[in-house]
């Protein structure tokens, strides 16, 4: 999770989730300000932008992958 830099240097490179932390923080801050202004306001769920970063740790094991001629 979080697409840390070391993920790409493992063998095999690790598939991770890139959570765009700045955007999540901005949305969380906005929700906090709204709650400070109106503590009885509607409940909100924070669903932030995320991206799946596919690397070699994702997919079938090497023995099951088709072999090229």
VMD Tcl script that builds the backbone (N, CA, C; Angstrom):
set m [mol new atoms 207]
animate dup $m
set s [atomselect $m all]
$s set {name element resname resid chain x y z} {
  {N N UNK 1 A 0.837 -1.180 0.000}
  {CA C UNK 1 A 0.000 0.000 0.000}
  {C C UNK 1 A 0.878 1.238 0.000}
  {N N UNK 2 A 0.415 2.272 -0.625}
  {CA C UNK 2 A 1.057 3.580 -0.659}
  {C C UNK 2 A 2.191 3.699 -1.673}
  {N N UNK 3 A 2.456 2.659 -2.442}
  {CA C UNK 3 A 3.444 2.718 -3.518}
  {C C UNK 3 A 4.784 3.292 -3.053}
  {N N UNK 4 A 5.299 2.771 -1.948}
  {CA C UNK 4 A 6.595 3.254 -1.469}
  {C C UNK 4 A 7.675 2.951 -2.513}
  {N N UNK 5 A 8.674 3.768 -2.570}
  {CA C UNK 5 A 9.706 3.663 -3.591}
  {C C UNK 5 A 10.394 2.314 -3.663}
  {N N UNK 6 A 10.553 1.661 -2.510}
  {CA C UNK 6 A 11.256 0.382 -2.477}
  {C C UNK 6 A 10.481 -0.727 -3.182}
  {N N UNK 7 A 9.184 -0.553 -3.385}
  {CA C UNK 7 A 8.336 -1.599 -3.988}
  {C C UNK 7 A 8.854 -2.070 -5.338}
  {N N UNK 8 A 9.410 -1.162 -6.102}
  {CA C UNK 8 A 9.859 -1.540 -7.443}
  {C C UNK 8 A 11.204 -2.262 -7.447}
  {N N UNK 9 A 11.898 -2.296 -6.302}
  {CA C UNK 9 A 13.220 -2.914 -6.259}
  {C C UNK 9 A 13.227 -4.329 -5.686}
  {N N UNK 10 A 12.079 -4.813 -5.195}
  {CA C UNK 10 A 11.982 -6.197 -4.740}
  {C C UNK 10 A 12.001 -7.133 -5.934}
  {N N UNK 11 A 12.280 -8.408 -5.689}
  {CA C UNK 11 A 12.238 -9.406 -6.759}
  {C C UNK 11 A 11.182 -10.424 -6.398}
  {N N UNK 12 A 10.065 -10.467 -7.040}
  {CA C UNK 12 A 9.640 -9.599 -8.139}
  {C C UNK 12 A 9.190 -8.233 -7.605}
  {N N UNK 13 A 9.199 -7.204 -8.466}
  {CA C UNK 13 A 8.694 -5.895 -8.051}
  {C C UNK 13 A 7.234 -6.019 -7.593}
  {N N UNK 14 A 6.882 -5.333 -6.500}
  {CA C UNK 14 A 5.580 -5.502 -5.862}
  {C C UNK 14 A 4.498 -4.619 -6.479}
  {N N UNK 15 A 3.348 -5.218 -6.723}
  {CA C UNK 15 A 2.163 -4.476 -7.132}
  {C C UNK 15 A 1.638 -3.763 -5.895}
  {N N UNK 16 A 1.312 -2.480 -6.018}
  {CA C UNK 16 A 0.866 -1.699 -4.869}
  {C C UNK 16 A -0.306 -0.800 -5.236}
  {N N UNK 17 A -0.829 -0.133 -4.230}
  {CA C UNK 17 A -1.857 0.886 -4.412}
  {C C UNK 17 A -1.190 2.235 -4.177}
  {N N UNK 18 A -1.378 3.160 -5.088}
  {CA C UNK 18 A -0.875 4.515 -4.919}
  {C C UNK 18 A -2.037 5.367 -4.427}
  {N N UNK 19 A -2.042 5.652 -3.124}
  {CA C UNK 19 A -3.056 6.526 -2.547}
  {C C UNK 19 A -2.510 7.947 -2.644}
  {N N UNK 20 A -3.199 8.775 -3.350}
  {CA C UNK 20 A -2.736 10.153 -3.555}
  {C C UNK 20 A -2.956 10.932 -2.259}
  {N N UNK 21 A -1.954 10.866 -1.386}
  {CA C UNK 21 A -2.084 11.345 -0.016}
  {C C UNK 21 A -2.363 12.844 0.069}
  {N N UNK 22 A -1.834 13.610 -0.830}
  {CA C UNK 22 A -2.106 15.061 -0.787}
  {C C UNK 22 A -3.587 15.332 -1.016}
  {N N UNK 23 A -4.161 14.686 -2.033}
  {CA C UNK 23 A -5.589 14.873 -2.319}
  {C C UNK 23 A -6.440 14.361 -1.154}
  {N N UNK 24 A -6.050 13.220 -0.570}
  {CA C UNK 24 A -6.782 12.693 0.580}
  {C C UNK 24 A -6.709 13.660 1.758}
  {N N UNK 25 A -5.545 14.233 1.992}
  {CA C UNK 25 A -5.381 15.200 3.079}
  {C C UNK 25 A -6.214 16.449 2.871}
  {N N UNK 26 A -6.260 16.931 1.630}
  {CA C UNK 26 A -7.071 18.111 1.322}
  {C C UNK 26 A -8.552 17.828 1.564}
  {N N UNK 27 A -9.015 16.661 1.123}
  {CA C UNK 27 A -10.416 16.303 1.325}
  {C C UNK 27 A -10.715 16.136 2.819}
  {N N UNK 28 A -9.812 15.490 3.547}
  {CA C UNK 28 A -9.992 15.323 4.989}
  {C C UNK 28 A -10.038 16.659 5.719}
  {N N UNK 29 A -9.174 17.581 5.318}
  {CA C UNK 29 A -9.173 18.924 5.914}
  {C C UNK 29 A -10.474 19.660 5.658}
  {N N UNK 30 A -10.992 19.527 4.440}
  {CA C UNK 30 A -12.258 20.169 4.095}
  {C C UNK 30 A -13.402 19.603 4.944}
  {N N UNK 31 A -13.427 18.295 5.105}
  {CA C UNK 31 A -14.456 17.653 5.936}
  {C C UNK 31 A -14.333 18.139 7.380}
  {N N UNK 32 A -13.110 18.241 7.889}
  {CA C UNK 32 A -12.891 18.714 9.255}
  {C C UNK 32 A -13.407 20.140 9.427}
  {N N UNK 33 A -13.108 21.025 8.484}
  {CA C UNK 33 A -13.590 22.400 8.567}
  {C C UNK 33 A -15.118 22.454 8.557}
  {N N UNK 34 A -15.738 21.616 7.734}
  {CA C UNK 34 A -17.201 21.564 7.694}
  {C C UNK 34 A -17.766 21.087 9.024}
  {N N UNK 35 A -17.123 20.100 9.654}
  {CA C UNK 35 A -17.585 19.607 10.949}
  {C C UNK 35 A -17.396 20.634 12.060}
  {N N UNK 36 A -16.330 21.411 11.988}
  {CA C UNK 36 A -16.112 22.471 12.979}
  {C C UNK 36 A -17.207 23.520 12.847}
  {N N UNK 37 A -17.552 23.855 11.613}
  {CA C UNK 37 A -18.586 24.854 11.370}
  {C C UNK 37 A -19.978 24.344 11.757}
  {N N UNK 38 A -20.257 23.076 11.491}
  {CA C UNK 38 A -21.571 22.498 11.784}
  {C C UNK 38 A -21.389 21.068 12.292}
  {N N UNK 39 A -21.166 20.903 13.605}
  {CA C UNK 39 A -20.918 19.569 14.157}
  {C C UNK 39 A -22.065 18.580 13.932}
  {N N UNK 40 A -23.260 19.073 13.693}
  {CA C UNK 40 A -24.408 18.194 13.475}
  {C C UNK 40 A -24.685 17.977 11.988}
  {N N UNK 41 A -23.753 18.371 11.166}
  {CA C UNK 41 A -23.909 18.199 9.718}
  {C C UNK 41 A -23.943 16.730 9.333}
  {N N UNK 42 A -24.246 16.462 8.075}
  {CA C UNK 42 A -24.356 15.068 7.630}
  {C C UNK 42 A -23.020 14.337 7.707}
  {N N UNK 43 A -23.098 13.050 8.016}
  {CA C UNK 43 A -21.897 12.211 8.031}
  {C C UNK 43 A -21.394 12.058 6.600}
  {N N UNK 44 A -20.107 12.063 6.446}
  {CA C UNK 44 A -19.522 11.912 5.115}
  {C C UNK 44 A -18.473 10.822 5.136}
  {N N UNK 45 A -18.331 10.166 4.032}
  {CA C UNK 45 A -17.307 9.147 3.856}
  {C C UNK 45 A -16.267 9.681 2.893}
  {N N UNK 46 A -15.027 9.535 3.253}
  {CA C UNK 46 A -13.935 9.992 2.403}
  {C C UNK 46 A -13.491 8.837 1.517}
  {N N UNK 47 A -13.727 8.986 0.242}
  {CA C UNK 47 A -13.264 8.001 -0.734}
  {C C UNK 47 A -12.325 8.755 -1.669}
  {N N UNK 48 A -11.052 8.497 -1.492}
  {CA C UNK 48 A -10.069 9.271 -2.230}
  {C C UNK 48 A -9.644 8.623 -3.525}
  {N N UNK 49 A -8.923 9.392 -4.302}
  {CA C UNK 49 A -8.386 8.852 -5.540}
  {C C UNK 49 A -7.260 7.866 -5.245}
  {N N UNK 50 A -7.350 6.695 -5.810}
  {CA C UNK 50 A -6.293 5.691 -5.679}
  {C C UNK 50 A -5.995 5.115 -7.058}
  {N N UNK 51 A -4.830 4.523 -7.195}
  {CA C UNK 51 A -4.398 3.967 -8.473}
  {C C UNK 51 A -3.688 2.642 -8.205}
  {N N UNK 52 A -4.043 1.624 -8.948}
  {CA C UNK 52 A -3.374 0.335 -8.846}
  {C C UNK 52 A -2.111 0.384 -9.700}
  {N N UNK 53 A -0.970 0.128 -9.082}
  {CA C UNK 53 A 0.317 0.133 -9.785}
  {C C UNK 53 A 0.712 -1.327 -9.993}
  {N N UNK 54 A 0.505 -1.821 -11.206}
  {CA C UNK 54 A 0.789 -3.221 -11.512}
  {C C UNK 54 A 2.277 -3.419 -11.780}
  {N N UNK 55 A 2.831 -4.402 -11.085}
  {CA C UNK 55 A 4.215 -4.794 -11.320}
  {C C UNK 55 A 4.246 -6.307 -11.448}
  {N N UNK 56 A 5.409 -6.901 -11.414}
  {CA C UNK 56 A 5.556 -8.326 -11.709}
  {C C UNK 56 A 5.023 -9.261 -10.624}
  {N N UNK 57 A 4.673 -8.755 -9.449}
  {CA C UNK 57 A 4.150 -9.635 -8.399}
  {C C UNK 57 A 2.673 -9.952 -8.634}
  {N N UNK 58 A 2.117 -9.440 -9.689}
  {CA C UNK 58 A 0.701 -9.644 -9.998}
  {C C UNK 58 A 0.576 -10.561 -11.217}
  {N N UNK 59 A -0.236 -11.606 -11.110}
  {CA C UNK 59 A -0.443 -12.502 -12.238}
  {C C UNK 59 A -0.144 -13.940 -11.857}
  {N N UNK 60 A -0.219 -14.840 -12.821}
  {CA C UNK 60 A 0.007 -16.257 -12.531}
  {C C UNK 60 A 1.483 -16.528 -12.224}
  {N N UNK 61 A 1.760 -17.600 -11.493}
  {CA C UNK 61 A 3.157 -17.950 -11.236}
  {C C UNK 61 A 3.881 -18.250 -12.547}
  {N N UNK 62 A 5.189 -18.063 -12.592}
  {CA C UNK 62 A 5.938 -18.258 -13.835}
  {C C UNK 62 A 5.697 -19.614 -14.496}
  {N N UNK 63 A 5.499 -20.671 -13.730}
  {CA C UNK 63 A 5.304 -22.002 -14.320}
  {C C UNK 63 A 4.008 -22.086 -15.121}
  {N N UNK 64 A 3.047 -21.223 -14.837}
  {CA C UNK 64 A 1.760 -21.274 -15.529}
  {C C UNK 64 A 1.651 -20.264 -16.668}
  {N N UNK 65 A 2.634 -19.423 -16.823}
  {CA C UNK 65 A 2.590 -18.454 -17.909}
  {C C UNK 65 A 2.930 -19.145 -19.230}
  {N N UNK 66 A 2.245 -18.778 -20.305}
  {CA C UNK 66 A 2.554 -19.409 -21.605}
  {C C UNK 66 A 3.993 -19.083 -22.026}
  {N N UNK 67 A 4.631 -20.051 -22.637}
  {CA C UNK 67 A 6.002 -19.847 -23.117}
  {C C UNK 67 A 5.977 -19.409 -24.586}
  {N N UNK 68 A 6.794 -18.438 -24.877}
  {CA C UNK 68 A 6.889 -17.951 -26.254}
  {C C UNK 68 A 7.900 -18.808 -27.019}
  {N N UNK 69 A 7.619 -19.064 -28.306}
  {CA C UNK 69 A 8.563 -19.889 -29.092}
  {C C UNK 69 A 9.912 -19.230 -29.284}
}
mol reanalyze $m
mol bondsrecalc $m
mol representation Tube
mol addrep $m
